[in-house]
Amino acid sequence: MEHSVTSSCPGSEDYEPVLKELATLRTEMVIEADRSRSLLDLVHPSYQESARNLLHYLALRHHDLRPLQLRLAALGLSSLGRAESHVMATVDAVLEVLHRLAGHSPEESSPAQPSPEPAVINFATGERLLVEHTETLLGPATPGRWVRIMVTMPGEAADDYALVHDLLQQGMECMRINCAHDDSTAWLRMIEHLRRAEKALGRSCRVVMDLAGPKLRTGPLEPGPAVVRIRPRRDVFGRVTEPARVWLSSTTNPQPSPSPADACLTVPETWLSLLDPGEKVTLTDARGSKRTLTIVDITDEGCWAEAKQTTYLIPGTVLRHERGRSEAKHREAVVGDLPAIENFLTLYPGDQLIVTRNQEPGRPATHDSAGQVLTPAQIGCTIPDVFHDVHAGQSIWFDDGKMGGIIEKVESTRVLVRITQTRMNGAKLRADKGINLPESNLSLNALTDQDLADLAFVARHADVVEMSFANRATDVEMLQQHLKQLDGRQPAIVLKIETRRGFENLPDMLLTAMRSPCCGVMIARGDLAVECGFERLAEVQEEILWICEAAHVPVIWATQVLETLAKEGMPSRAEITDAAMGHRAECVMLNKGPHVIHAVQTLDDILRRMQSHQTKKRAMLRELRLTTHTPTVEPDTAPDPADT
């Protein structure tokens, strides 16, 4: 027994190969930092140490470390799995232990270095730098919760001080204003509401403004038919529980309905004035079905009618008095103009879609009498120049990845797309929906003319400016140059990573952003999932978290966090788990919705709970409540001491 235990213990011959491999990795880390010295010289003093640590980490992760990790773990040593914020210190600590275990003298225990490379970032320093950079970017943390909460403002926040006050009171630390919506007048009112709420509550909150960027979207569509469907509410047996409410007013002086209506119709004043409560109005609807409306109320502005059958009305539908005071020539009235319904394209797998290089309204496909396509559906795009950069065989996605296809042919005025991925029963494509071209190298400027116009306001009023669709280091340089030209306040920069190229170029963009005194990264998971593939999103967001931790740069976890809760008042199980994962970042962003205050409360509770269990990738071993229910042996089954 004694021999087997001794033989299982590793000897110096077991340590030497591992020591040699790790020492070689350390040398490469030093060389990589030396090679990038010109980049480091441009980095702001507050990020000098962090930038070097990032370069060390990139050099380390250039290799597949899994075999080395397994051997280190087998020796009972750190497997480098939590080294992000202090890479060199971690490697040096493991090397020193390996040297001692291999029996080297103290003089031999210092790894050879090609040039002086002190491990400035030790374990405590790495964590401290991330805390300092986070506080500079996002403000102080709320007691008991390290991760900040950011909330996107709805348009009504410009006129609703109470909403802003309540969000701040419930735990919002960052107010996000999306410059793609509203205008500078509304933005200023939102900020004024925030400053007033800060004084009232004794709290502080950062103002974050998001530049819209060159968002590629579908163009307009021809108007749909002018038709309105009136439908009563029914129970599960099909019995009417609530008639449809129809508001009738004068064609010459139409009035809005005094309360919600299922349909608002205009008719001639003379005909309207002859209606009586309880009267029946008959019609033949757009489908040729006989229908009846019952007049239930008369007012000076119009009258109310009820419908107990589903009815389709179009302009020109004839309404008839069934009885009443009207003469024969006034018995009939024609329904006036109705708004056209929003049009859409219904696309199925295998369909062809024509994407035009102009803003002419698109239209659905046309079919022959046998149902065969005569002319495929077509739609324009908001930035037609992108099609100079696409090629046949590349993928294209629409509406946040709800449907996808392959570019079959690129012509001078249009691009032919074959739909390959959508629901089997088809999907609807509408105007102003996102287009993604993940395999195309698009030569788009990250800052549009509108962004540059908005930047003057942002620089005056915001603490942070978010750069949408940041794809390369030159994009970041462009934003920095424009901010310097404004000669005013210099808001911190946050890079929104929402494209495949942005993800692939993140290290270069970070080193460029670190030339500014403060920066951060937002994982914009909506577009990013489409660009990189939904199946890769979890992997991609992990890599972004690791890279940013190595750079001591705060991360904002964004897109669809507790979205069902914010919009509908009840969260799904999946999004609760997703929100809990957000504690790995320094900030979690919520989008607007009628229940957003409840969403802030829920997120605050989730983040507080998760904080006691995990920090970044490190599990925190607080008391496990399950241990208070340790199984016990029943008295009547306990072994007799005499039997042991």
VENRAFEN-V240244 format. One record per residue. N is the residue number from 1. RES is the residue in three letters. SS is DSSP state (h for helix, s for strand, l for the rest). PHI is phi in degrees with one decimal (none if undefined). PSI is psi as a letter, one per 40 degrees, with the letter a starting at -180 (* if undefined). Layout:
N;RES;SS;PHI;PSI
N;RES;SS;PHI;PSI
//
This chain:
1;MET;l;none;d
2;GLU;h;-64.3;d
3;HIS;h;-66.7;d
4;SER;h;-66.6;d
5;VAL;h;-66.8;d
6;THR;h;-64.6;d
7;SER;h;-69.8;d
8;SER;h;-81.3;e
9;CYS;l;-78.0;h
10;PRO;l;-67.7;i
11;GLY;l;-107.2;a
12;SER;h;-60.3;d
13;GLU;h;-67.1;d
14;ASP;h;-79.9;d
15;TYR;h;-84.1;d
16;GLU;h;-58.7;d
17;PRO;h;-61.2;d
18;VAL;h;-67.0;d
19;LEU;h;-60.5;d
20;LYS;h;-62.5;d
21;GLU;h;-64.9;d
22;LEU;h;-69.3;d
23;ALA;h;-64.3;d
24;THR;h;-63.9;d
25;LEU;h;-61.5;d
26;ARG;h;-62.8;d
27;THR;h;-60.4;d
28;GLU;h;-63.8;d
29;MET;h;-62.0;d
30;VAL;h;-66.1;d
31;ILE;h;-61.9;d
32;GLU;h;-62.9;d
33;ALA;h;-65.2;d
34;ASP;h;-64.5;d
35;ARG;h;-64.7;d
36;SER;l;-100.8;f
37;ARG;h;-60.0;d
38;SER;h;-64.8;d
39;LEU;h;-69.6;d
40;LEU;h;-63.8;d
41;ASP;h;-64.0;d
42;LEU;h;-87.0;e
43;VAL;l;-72.3;i
44;HIS;l;-61.6;i
45;PRO;h;-52.2;d
46;SER;h;-68.9;e
47;TYR;h;-118.2;e
48;GLN;h;-57.7;d
49;GLU;h;-65.1;d
50;SER;h;-66.6;d
51;ALA;h;-64.4;d
52;ARG;h;-64.4;d
53;ASN;h;-61.7;d
54;LEU;h;-61.6;d
55;LEU;h;-63.9;d
56;HIS;h;-60.2;d
57;TYR;h;-65.7;d
58;LEU;h;-62.6;d
59;ALA;h;-65.1;d
60;LEU;h;-63.1;d
61;ARG;l;-81.3;e
62;HIS;l;-68.3;e
63;HIS;l;-108.4;i
64;ASP;l;-81.5;h
65;LEU;l;-89.8;e
66;ARG;h;-59.9;d
67;PRO;h;-61.0;d
68;LEU;h;-63.8;d
69;GLN;h;-60.1;d
70;LEU;h;-63.5;d
71;ARG;h;-69.3;d
72;LEU;h;-63.6;d
73;ALA;h;-64.0;d
74;ALA;h;-64.4;d
75;LEU;l;-86.9;e
76;GLY;l;78.0;f
77;LEU;l;-109.9;i
78;SER;l;-59.4;h
79;SER;l;-95.9;e
80;LEU;l;67.7;e
81;GLY;l;-75.4;e
82;ARG;l;-130.1;f
83;ALA;l;-92.6;e
84;GLU;h;-50.1;d
85;SER;h;-82.7;e
86;HIS;h;-153.6;g
87;VAL;h;-65.8;d
88;MET;h;-63.8;d
89;ALA;h;-63.0;d
90;THR;h;-66.8;d
91;VAL;h;-62.6;d
92;ASP;h;-64.0;d
93;ALA;h;-63.3;d
94;VAL;h;-68.2;d
95;LEU;h;-61.8;d
96;GLU;h;-64.3;d
97;VAL;h;-63.9;d
98;LEU;h;-62.4;d
99;HIS;h;-59.4;d
100;ARG;h;-67.7;d
101;LEU;h;-66.1;d
102;ALA;l;-80.2;e
103;GLY;l;83.7;f
104;HIS;l;-76.1;i
105;SER;l;-74.1;i
106;PRO;l;-54.6;d
107;GLU;l;-66.5;d
108;GLU;l;-86.9;e
109;SER;l;-75.5;e
110;SER;l;-86.3;h
111;PRO;l;-62.1;i
112;ALA;l;-65.7;i
113;GLN;l;-126.9;h
114;PRO;l;-70.2;d
115;SER;l;-156.7;i
116;PRO;l;-55.1;h
117;GLU;l;-148.9;g
118;PRO;l;-65.4;i
119;ALA;l;-80.4;g
120;VAL;l;-61.6;d
121;ILE;l;-83.7;g
122;ASN;l;-88.3;a
123;PHE;h;-59.9;d
124;ALA;h;-72.3;d
125;THR;h;-64.4;d
126;GLY;h;-58.6;d
127;GLU;h;-67.1;d
128;ARG;h;-63.6;d
129;LEU;h;-63.4;d
130;LEU;h;-64.3;d
131;VAL;h;-62.1;d
132;GLU;h;-64.3;d
133;HIS;h;-65.6;d
134;THR;h;-67.7;d
135;GLU;h;-65.3;d
136;THR;h;-65.8;d
137;LEU;h;-79.8;d
138;LEU;h;-110.8;e
139;GLY;l;88.4;i
140;PRO;l;-66.1;i
141;ALA;l;-77.9;i
142;THR;s;-74.3;h
143;PRO;l;-53.2;h
144;GLY;l;87.1;e
145;ARG;s;-144.5;h
146;TRP;l;-74.7;d
147;VAL;l;-79.4;h
148;ARG;s;-80.1;i
149;ILE;s;-118.1;h
150;MET;s;-111.3;h
151;VAL;s;-128.1;h
152;THR;s;-78.9;h
153;MET;l;-78.5;h
154;PRO;l;-77.1;i
155;GLY;h;-58.4;d
156;GLU;h;-68.6;e
157;ALA;h;-63.1;d
158;ALA;h;-67.7;d
159;ASP;l;-118.2;e
160;ASP;l;-126.0;g
161;TYR;h;-61.7;d
162;ALA;h;-60.6;d
163;LEU;h;-62.6;d
164;VAL;h;-63.7;d
165;HIS;h;-59.0;d
166;ASP;h;-68.2;d
167;LEU;h;-63.7;d
168;LEU;h;-65.1;d
169;GLN;h;-64.6;d
170;GLN;h;-82.3;e
171;GLY;l;130.2;e
172;MET;l;-67.5;h
173;GLU;l;-107.2;e
174;CYS;s;-136.5;h
175;MET;s;-94.7;h
176;ARG;s;-104.7;h
177;ILE;s;-114.3;h
178;ASN;s;-89.5;h
179;CYS;l;-70.6;e
180;ALA;l;-73.4;e
181;HIS;l;-127.4;i
182;ASP;l;62.3;a
183;ASP;l;-147.0;i
184;SER;h;-62.6;d
185;THR;h;-64.8;d
186;ALA;h;-67.7;d
187;TRP;h;-60.4;d
188;LEU;h;-64.7;d
189;ARG;h;-64.5;d
190;MET;h;-59.5;d
191;ILE;h;-66.7;d
192;GLU;h;-63.6;d
193;HIS;h;-61.2;d
194;LEU;h;-64.6;d
195;ARG;h;-61.7;d
196;ARG;h;-66.0;d
197;ALA;h;-67.4;d
198;GLU;h;-59.1;d
199;LYS;h;-66.1;d
200;ALA;h;-68.1;d
201;LEU;h;-101.6;e
202;GLY;l;68.4;f
203;ARG;l;-118.4;i
204;SER;l;-119.3;i
205;CYS;l;-151.7;h
206;ARG;s;-79.8;i
207;VAL;s;-101.4;h
208;VAL;s;-115.6;h
209;MET;s;-117.4;h
210;ASP;s;-104.6;h
211;LEU;l;-68.4;i
212;ALA;l;-66.7;d
213;GLY;l;74.0;i
214;PRO;l;-84.0;g
215;LYS;l;-73.5;h
216;LEU;l;-84.6;h
217;ARG;s;-134.7;i
218;THR;s;-70.2;i
219;GLY;l;-82.2;a
220;PRO;l;-72.5;i
221;LEU;s;-119.9;i
222;GLU;l;-56.3;i
223;PRO;l;-58.4;i
224;GLY;l;-76.8;a
225;PRO;l;-66.8;i
226;ALA;l;-84.9;g
227;VAL;s;-144.9;i
228;VAL;s;-126.0;h
229;ARG;s;-102.0;h
230;ILE;s;-106.9;h
231;ARG;l;-134.5;h
232;PRO;l;-73.9;i
233;ARG;s;-86.3;i
234;ARG;s;-129.4;i
235;ASP;l;-87.6;a
236;VAL;l;-65.0;e
237;PHE;l;-93.6;e
238;GLY;l;85.3;e
239;ARG;l;-83.0;h
240;VAL;s;-69.2;h
241;THR;s;-102.7;d
242;GLU;s;-154.3;h
243;PRO;l;-62.7;i
244;ALA;s;-71.7;i
245;ARG;s;-103.0;h
246;VAL;s;-120.9;h
247;TRP;s;-102.3;h
248;LEU;s;-111.1;h
249;SER;s;-140.0;i
250;SER;s;-73.0;i
251;THR;l;-64.1;d
252;THR;l;-78.1;d
253;ASN;l;-142.5;g
254;PRO;l;-64.3;i
255;GLN;l;-121.2;i
256;PRO;l;-68.0;i
257;SER;l;-68.4;h
258;PRO;l;-69.9;e
259;SER;l;-147.7;i
260;PRO;l;-54.0;h
261;ALA;l;-127.9;i
262;ASP;l;-78.7;d
263;ALA;s;-158.9;i
264;CYS;s;-121.1;h
265;LEU;s;-118.8;i
266;THR;s;-113.8;i
267;VAL;s;-141.1;i
268;PRO;l;-57.7;i
269;GLU;h;-59.2;d
270;THR;h;-60.3;d
271;TRP;h;-64.7;d
272;LEU;h;-63.7;d
273;SER;h;-69.7;e
274;LEU;l;-95.2;e
275;LEU;l;-76.9;i
276;ASP;l;-126.9;i
277;PRO;l;-57.0;h
278;GLY;l;87.1;e
279;GLU;l;-72.4;i
280;LYS;s;-98.6;h
281;VAL;s;-115.4;h
282;THR;s;-105.5;i
283;LEU;s;-161.7;i
284;THR;s;-115.0;h
285;ASP;l;-80.5;a
286;ALA;l;-62.9;e
287;ARG;l;-93.4;e
288;GLY;l;86.6;e
289;SER;l;-90.6;h
290;LYS;s;-76.6;h
291;ARG;s;-136.3;i
292;THR;s;-135.1;h
293;LEU;s;-110.6;i
294;THR;s;-110.5;h
295;ILE;s;-75.5;h
296;VAL;s;-117.4;e
297;ASP;s;-158.8;i
298;ILE;s;-120.5;h
299;THR;l;-130.3;i
300;ASP;l;-68.9;d
301;GLU;l;-89.7;d
302;GLY;l;168.6;a
303;CYS;s;-145.6;i
304;TRP;s;-105.0;i
305;ALA;s;-130.6;i
306;GLU;s;-123.2;i
307;ALA;s;-126.5;h
308;LYS;l;-106.9;e
309;GLN;l;-131.0;i
310;THR;l;-64.5;h
311;THR;s;-135.4;h
312;TYR;s;-110.9;h
313;LEU;s;-115.2;i
314;ILE;s;-132.0;i
315;PRO;l;-57.1;h
316;GLY;l;96.4;e
317;THR;l;-58.9;h
318;VAL;s;-92.8;h
319;LEU;s;-105.2;h
320;ARG;s;-127.2;h
321;HIS;s;-66.3;h
322;GLU;l;-77.1;d
323;ARG;l;-157.6;a
324;GLY;l;125.7;a
325;ARG;l;-86.8;e
326;SER;l;-76.0;i
327;GLU;l;-78.8;i
328;ALA;h;-56.6;d
329;LYS;h;-72.3;e
330;HIS;h;-107.4;e
331;ARG;l;-71.5;d
332;GLU;s;-113.9;i
333;ALA;s;-141.0;i
334;VAL;s;-105.5;h
335;VAL;l;-64.2;h
336;GLY;l;-77.3;a
337;ASP;l;-61.2;i
338;LEU;l;-125.0;i
339;PRO;l;-67.8;i
340;ALA;l;-70.3;i
341;ILE;l;-76.9;i
342;GLU;l;-64.5;h
343;ASN;l;-87.4;i
344;PHE;l;-157.7;i
345;LEU;s;-105.1;h
346;THR;s;-97.9;h
347;LEU;s;-120.1;h
348;TYR;l;-121.4;i
349;PRO;l;-55.7;h
350;GLY;l;97.1;e
351;ASP;l;-69.3;i
352;GLN;s;-98.8;h
353;LEU;s;-125.6;h
354;ILE;s;-98.9;h
355;VAL;s;-103.7;h
356;THR;s;-90.4;i
357;ARG;l;-95.5;f
358;ASN;l;-148.5;i
359;GLN;l;-104.5;e
360;GLU;l;-64.9;i
361;PRO;l;-57.7;h
362;GLY;s;-78.2;i
363;ARG;s;-153.7;i
364;PRO;l;-68.5;i
365;ALA;l;-66.2;i
366;THR;s;-107.9;i
367;HIS;s;-130.4;i
368;ASP;l;-85.0;a
369;SER;l;-64.5;d
370;ALA;l;-91.9;e
371;GLY;l;88.1;e
372;GLN;l;-83.8;i
373;VAL;s;-67.9;h
374;LEU;s;-91.3;d
375;THR;s;-130.0;h
376;PRO;l;-62.5;i
377;ALA;s;-62.2;i
378;GLN;s;-141.6;i
379;ILE;s;-155.0;i
380;GLY;l;-90.7;a
381;CYS;s;-141.5;i
382;THR;l;-76.7;d
383;ILE;l;-128.5;g
384;PRO;h;-63.1;d
385;ASP;h;-62.9;e
386;VAL;h;-62.4;d
387;PHE;h;-76.6;e
388;HIS;h;-72.3;e
389;ASP;l;-107.5;e
390;VAL;l;-106.2;i
391;HIS;l;-139.1;i
392;ALA;l;-57.9;i
393;GLY;l;96.6;e
394;GLN;l;-84.7;i
395;SER;s;-86.4;i
396;ILE;s;-142.9;h
397;TRP;s;-127.0;i
398;PHE;s;-128.1;i
399;ASP;l;53.7;f
400;ASP;l;55.7;f
401;GLY;l;83.6;e
402;LYS;l;-70.3;d
403;MET;s;-149.4;i
404;GLY;s;-139.7;i
405;GLY;s;-157.8;a
406;ILE;s;-118.1;h
407;ILE;s;-73.0;h
408;GLU;s;-91.2;d
409;LYS;s;-156.5;h
410;VAL;s;-112.7;h
411;GLU;l;-112.0;i
412;SER;l;-65.9;d
413;THR;l;-116.3;e
414;ARG;s;-160.0;i
415;VAL;s;-124.8;h
416;LEU;s;-96.3;h
417;VAL;s;-120.1;h
418;ARG;s;-104.5;h
419;ILE;s;-70.4;h
420;THR;s;-119.2;d
421;GLN;s;-133.7;h
422;THR;l;-169.8;i
423;ARG;l;-65.0;i
424;MET;l;-62.9;d
425;ASN;l;-90.3;e
426;GLY;l;91.7;i
427;ALA;s;-139.5;i
428;LYS;s;-98.8;h
429;LEU;s;-108.3;h
430;ARG;l;-112.2;i
431;ALA;l;-68.1;i
432;ASP;l;62.0;f
433;LYS;l;-108.0;i
434;GLY;s;-64.3;i
435;ILE;s;-120.8;h
436;ASN;s;-120.5;h
437;LEU;l;-125.7;g
438;PRO;l;-65.5;d
439;GLU;l;-97.9;e
440;SER;l;-101.4;h
441;ASN;l;-89.0;g
442;LEU;l;-78.2;h
443;SER;l;-97.3;g
444;LEU;l;-99.3;i
445;ASN;l;-72.8;h
446;ALA;l;-69.9;d
447;LEU;l;-109.7;h
448;THR;l;-86.7;i
449;ASP;h;-59.2;d
450;GLN;h;-66.5;d
451;ASP;h;-60.5;d
452;LEU;h;-65.6;d
453;ALA;h;-66.7;d
454;ASP;h;-72.2;d
455;LEU;h;-62.6;d
456;ALA;h;-61.3;d
457;PHE;h;-66.1;d
458;VAL;h;-59.2;d
459;ALA;h;-63.5;d
460;ARG;h;-77.6;d
461;HIS;h;-117.4;e
462;ALA;l;-98.8;i
463;ASP;l;-86.7;d
464;VAL;s;-138.2;h
465;VAL;s;-115.4;h
466;GLU;s;-98.2;h
467;MET;s;-98.4;h
468;SER;l;-75.7;i
469;PHE;l;52.7;f
470;ALA;l;-71.3;h
471;ASN;l;-116.5;d
472;ARG;l;-152.1;i
473;ALA;h;-61.3;d
474;THR;h;-65.1;d
475;ASP;h;-62.9;d
476;VAL;h;-66.9;d
477;GLU;h;-58.4;d
478;MET;h;-61.9;d
479;LEU;h;-64.5;d
480;GLN;h;-60.2;d
481;GLN;h;-65.0;d
482;HIS;h;-66.4;d
483;LEU;h;-65.2;d
484;LYS;h;-65.0;d
485;GLN;h;-66.6;d
486;LEU;h;-76.8;e
487;ASP;l;54.2;f
488;GLY;l;-127.8;a
489;ARG;l;-59.9;i
490;GLN;l;-111.0;g
491;PRO;l;-64.9;i
492;ALA;s;-65.8;i
493;ILE;s;-109.9;h
494;VAL;s;-118.3;h
495;LEU;s;-90.9;h
496;LYS;s;-87.5;h
497;ILE;s;-95.2;h
498;GLU;l;-139.4;e
499;THR;l;-132.7;i
500;ARG;h;-63.1;d
501;ARG;h;-66.9;d
502;GLY;h;-61.8;d
503;PHE;h;-65.4;d
504;GLU;h;-66.8;d
505;ASN;l;-99.6;e
506;LEU;h;-57.3;d
507;PRO;h;-57.1;d
508;ASP;h;-63.5;d
509;MET;h;-67.3;d
510;LEU;h;-64.2;d
511;LEU;h;-61.4;d
512;THR;h;-74.6;d
513;ALA;h;-62.3;d
514;MET;l;-74.1;e
515;ARG;l;-74.0;d
516;SER;l;-86.9;i
517;PRO;l;-69.5;e
518;CYS;l;-153.9;h
519;CYS;s;-154.6;i
520;GLY;s;-157.7;i
521;VAL;s;-134.7;h
522;MET;s;-111.9;h
523;ILE;s;-88.8;g
524;ALA;s;-85.8;g
525;ARG;h;-73.4;e
526;GLY;h;-66.6;c
527;ASP;h;-65.0;d
528;LEU;h;-62.5;d
529;ALA;h;-64.8;d
530;VAL;h;-67.2;d
531;GLU;h;-68.3;d
532;CYS;h;-97.2;e
533;GLY;l;100.1;h
534;PHE;h;-57.6;d
535;GLU;h;-68.4;e
536;ARG;h;-99.3;e
537;LEU;h;-59.1;d
538;ALA;h;-59.5;d
539;GLU;h;-65.5;d
540;VAL;h;-64.5;d
541;GLN;h;-68.1;d
542;GLU;h;-63.4;d
543;GLU;h;-63.2;d
544;ILE;h;-63.2;d
545;LEU;h;-60.5;d
546;TRP;h;-65.6;d
547;ILE;h;-60.9;d
548;CYS;h;-69.7;d
549;GLU;h;-65.4;d
550;ALA;h;-63.6;d
551;ALA;l;-90.0;e
552;HIS;l;55.4;f
553;VAL;l;-108.9;h
554;PRO;s;-65.2;i
555;VAL;s;-118.1;h
556;ILE;s;-108.4;h
557;TRP;s;-91.7;h
558;ALA;s;-134.3;i
559;THR;l;85.8;h
560;GLN;l;63.5;f
561;VAL;l;-74.6;h
562;LEU;l;49.9;f
563;GLU;h;-66.7;d
564;THR;h;-63.6;d
565;LEU;h;-63.4;d
566;ALA;h;-63.8;d
567;LYS;h;-91.3;d
568;GLU;h;-118.0;e
569;GLY;l;92.1;e
570;MET;l;-140.1;h
571;PRO;l;-81.8;i
572;SER;l;-87.7;i
573;ARG;h;-62.6;d
574;ALA;h;-63.4;d
575;GLU;h;-76.9;d
576;ILE;h;-67.1;d
577;THR;h;-63.6;d
578;ASP;h;-62.3;d
579;ALA;h;-62.9;d
580;ALA;h;-64.0;d
581;MET;h;-67.1;d
582;GLY;h;-63.0;e
583;HIS;h;-66.9;e
584;ARG;h;-71.6;e
585;ALA;l;-94.6;i
586;GLU;l;-92.8;e
587;CYS;s;-154.0;i
588;VAL;s;-121.2;h
589;MET;s;-103.3;h
590;LEU;s;-106.5;i
591;ASN;l;-90.9;i
592;LYS;l;-69.6;i
593;GLY;l;173.7;i
594;PRO;l;-63.0;e
595;HIS;l;-113.8;f
596;VAL;h;-66.3;d
597;ILE;h;-64.2;d
598;HIS;h;-62.0;d
599;ALA;h;-63.5;d
600;VAL;h;-62.7;d
601;GLN;h;-60.3;d
602;THR;h;-65.9;d
603;LEU;h;-63.7;d
604;ASP;h;-57.7;d
605;ASP;h;-65.5;d
606;ILE;h;-61.8;d
607;LEU;h;-66.5;d
608;ARG;h;-64.6;d
609;ARG;h;-66.4;d
610;MET;h;-67.7;d
611;GLN;h;-61.1;d
612;SER;l;-80.7;e
613;HIS;l;-108.3;d
614;GLN;s;-156.4;i
615;THR;s;-124.2;h
616;LYS;l;53.0;b
617;LYS;l;-94.4;e
618;ARG;s;-94.2;h
619;ALA;s;-72.9;h
620;MET;l;-100.7;h
621;LEU;l;-90.4;g
622;ARG;l;-68.2;i
623;GLU;l;-55.4;h
624;LEU;l;-87.6;h
625;ARG;h;-61.5;d
626;LEU;h;-62.8;d
627;THR;h;-70.8;e
628;THR;h;-77.2;e
629;HIS;h;-118.9;f
630;THR;l;-62.0;h
631;PRO;l;-58.2;h
632;THR;l;-117.9;i
633;VAL;l;-84.5;h
634;GLU;l;-63.5;i
635;PRO;h;-55.8;d
636;ASP;h;-76.7;e
637;THR;h;-110.6;e
638;ALA;l;-65.7;i
639;PRO;l;-67.6;i
640;ASP;l;-72.6;h
641;PRO;h;-53.4;d
642;ALA;h;-69.5;d
643;ASP;h;-86.2;e
644;THR;l;-99.0;*
//
